[in-house]
């Protein structure tokens, strides 16, 4: 059975591995892993797709895999097979991903002060743990390439690239097509703003603070696990998707929480 994985290098040392994935088997949102070659030569992988033969060959071309990351409590399905292939890799995840994946974590956001350890990855990445998100998501910024990598914090649908392999199904089929959502789940739309605010905010005050931290970072590109890569104006896209949170925290709606720049 074809895996339909599409491999692309979007910048030197920055590769993505995109494939079809339908949430609940009806919502075609796509899946994606990301590999980043660090200045040290080591490789960090956000592992969210199967380790196919083609994927492993491409990742190994970059260098030795020393870090494996689960960005939230539900993006763990393939972590065990990645860890089996790269047994010496430092595994970092969130509360819940260690138990769900059955893989021992060396670092956990919300538990450890430096989940990525003290080596090369910690020097090149910034991170923010979204404690207020139902899936305990982490936003990961690769500072040198100004690239934000995230899982369930922001979507950019339809997932054209993830469904672009020959023989892959349509990215606008199923739930997205039935309800006409195919072109409405981009960070620039009110539909996306509503989903982020009403469905992803388990604790809105904490979500607003974390969203403002990410908004204060400098990045142009966003690599989502679900949907097409945003190559330009990434920070603007983030601010659009999180507008309701950012406006609220700027207005002092959440007592005890102020934007990091305030």
RACOR-V999689 format. One record per backbone hydrogen bond with DSSP energy under -0.5 kcal/mol. NH is the residue of the N-H (numbers start at 1). CO is the residue of the C=O. If there is no record, write none. Layout:
# RACOR-V999689
nh/co
NH/CO
NH/CO
This chain:
# RACOR-V999689
nh/co
6/18
7/5
8/16
10/8
10/14
11/14
14/11
15/35
16/8
17/33
18/6
19/31
23/21
23/27
25/22
26/23
27/23
28/26
28/173
29/21
29/27
30/21
31/19
33/17
34/46
35/15
36/44
37/13
38/36
38/42
41/38
43/64
44/36
45/67
46/34
47/45
47/69
48/46
52/50
56/52
57/53
58/54
59/55
60/56
61/57
62/58
62/59
63/59
66/43
66/64
67/43
68/90
69/45
70/92
71/69
73/135
76/74
77/74
79/76
80/76
82/78
83/79
84/80
85/81
86/82
89/86
90/66
92/68
92/90
93/107
95/109
97/94
98/94
100/96
101/97
102/98
103/98
106/91
107/91
109/93
111/108
112/108
115/112
117/114
123/119
124/120
124/121
125/121
126/141
128/139
130/128
130/137
131/129
133/130
136/133
138/71
139/128
140/138
140/149
141/126
141/139
142/140
142/147
143/124
143/141
146/142
146/143
147/142
148/221
149/140
149/147
150/223
156/226
157/185
159/28
160/158
163/159
163/160
164/161
168/165
173/170
175/26
176/173
177/173
178/174
179/175
180/177
181/176
182/176
184/181
185/181
186/184
189/186
192/184
193/189
194/190
195/191
196/192
197/193
198/194
199/195
200/195
202/132
202/200
203/132
207/203
208/204
209/205
210/206
211/207
212/208
213/209
214/210
215/211
216/212
216/213
217/214
219/217
220/146
221/146
222/230
223/148
224/222
225/150
227/225
228/156
228/158
230/222
231/229
234/220
235/219
237/233
238/234
239/235
240/236
241/237
242/238
243/240
246/242
247/243
248/244
249/245
250/246
251/247
252/249
253/248
255/253
257/254
262/259
